[in-house]
Amino acid sequence: MTRLNVVLLLAVLASAIYLVHTQYESRRLFTELDRAVAEARRLETEHQRLQVEKRAQATPLRVEKIARAQLNMRTATPAITQYVSDPQGVAAAAAAAASQPAGVQP
């Protein structure tokens, strides 16, 4: 009978130790999950902030202002536009080449 009591006592102690270990592991994992969720929220907030900042940086007025100031660009007007004519018939040659089957060269 005492052997049975000792075996049962060891079984109870083992299950108690396992229970404590499982609870500790559960709390540790919950804490890690909570930190990960908080980090995900922080990253989502930062992503939204960066998207707003990106939209603010890409406004047409700002782009035009930077193009004028840093790149010395100006608005195209008919007075400074140069038109190029096609005296060699390059467009006709390109159209003829496009009508050829693939892999066949003239």
C-alpha positions as CSV (number, residue, x, y, z in Angstrom):
1,M,0.0,0.0,0.0
2,T,2.8,2.5,0.8
3,R,4.3,1.9,-2.7
4,L,1.0,2.8,-4.3
5,N,0.9,6.0,-2.1
6,V,4.5,6.9,-3.1
7,V,3.7,6.3,-6.8
8,L,0.5,8.4,-6.5
9,L,2.4,11.1,-4.7
10,L,5.0,11.2,-7.4
11,A,2.3,11.4,-10.1
12,V,0.6,14.2,-8.3
13,L,3.9,16.1,-7.9
14,A,4.8,15.5,-11.6
15,S,1.4,16.8,-12.7
16,A,1.6,19.8,-10.4
17,I,5.1,20.7,-11.8
18,Y,3.8,20.2,-15.4
19,L,0.8,22.4,-14.6
20,V,3.0,25.2,-13.2
21,H,5.3,24.9,-16.3
22,T,2.3,25.0,-18.7
23,Q,0.9,28.1,-17.0
24,Y,4.2,29.8,-17.1
25,E,4.7,29.0,-20.8
26,S,1.1,30.2,-21.5
27,R,1.7,33.5,-19.7
28,R,5.0,34.0,-21.5
29,L,3.4,33.3,-24.9
30,F,0.5,35.7,-24.1
31,T,2.9,38.4,-23.2
32,E,4.9,37.9,-26.4
33,L,1.6,37.9,-28.4
34,D,0.6,41.2,-26.7
35,R,3.9,42.8,-27.6
36,A,3.6,41.6,-31.2
37,V,0.1,43.1,-31.5
38,A,1.3,46.4,-30.0
39,E,4.2,46.4,-32.5
40,A,1.8,45.7,-35.4
41,R,-0.4,48.6,-34.3
42,R,2.6,50.9,-34.0
43,L,3.8,49.8,-37.5
44,E,0.3,50.3,-39.0
45,T,0.1,53.8,-37.5
46,E,3.5,54.7,-38.9
47,H,2.6,53.3,-42.3
48,Q,-0.5,55.4,-42.4
49,R,1.5,58.5,-41.3
50,L,4.0,57.8,-44.1
51,Q,1.3,57.4,-46.7
52,V,-0.2,60.8,-45.7
53,E,3.3,62.3,-45.8
54,K,3.9,60.7,-49.2
55,R,0.6,62.2,-50.6
56,A,1.6,65.6,-49.2
57,Q,5.0,65.4,-50.8
58,A,3.6,64.4,-54.2
59,T,1.2,67.3,-54.7
60,P,1.4,68.8,-58.2
61,L,2.2,72.2,-56.9
62,R,5.1,71.0,-54.8
63,V,6.5,68.9,-57.7
64,E,6.3,71.9,-60.0
65,K,7.9,74.1,-57.5
66,I,10.9,71.7,-57.0
67,A,11.1,71.2,-60.8
68,R,11.5,74.9,-61.3
69,A,13.8,75.5,-58.3
70,Q,16.2,72.5,-58.4
71,L,16.0,71.3,-62.0
72,N,15.6,74.7,-63.6
73,M,12.6,73.4,-65.7
74,R,10.0,75.7,-67.2
75,T,6.6,75.3,-68.7
76,A,6.6,74.3,-72.4
77,T,5.1,77.0,-74.6
78,P,4.6,77.0,-78.4
79,A,7.5,79.6,-78.7
80,I,10.1,77.1,-77.4
81,T,8.6,73.9,-78.7
82,Q,10.5,72.3,-81.6
83,Y,8.7,70.0,-83.9
84,V,10.6,67.3,-85.7
85,S,9.5,66.1,-89.2
86,D,10.1,62.7,-90.6
87,P,11.9,63.3,-93.9
88,Q,13.3,59.8,-94.2
89,G,10.1,57.9,-93.8
90,V,11.2,56.2,-90.7
91,A,7.6,55.8,-89.5
92,A,6.8,54.0,-92.8
93,A,9.8,51.7,-92.4
94,A,8.8,50.9,-88.8
95,A,5.2,50.1,-89.8
96,A,6.6,47.7,-92.5
97,A,8.9,46.0,-90.1
98,A,6.0,45.6,-87.6
99,S,3.9,43.9,-90.3
100,Q,6.6,41.2,-90.9
101,P,6.2,37.9,-89.1
102,A,8.4,37.4,-86.0
103,G,11.9,36.1,-86.8
104,V,11.8,37.1,-90.5
105,Q,14.2,39.8,-91.4
106,P,13.9,41.8,-94.7
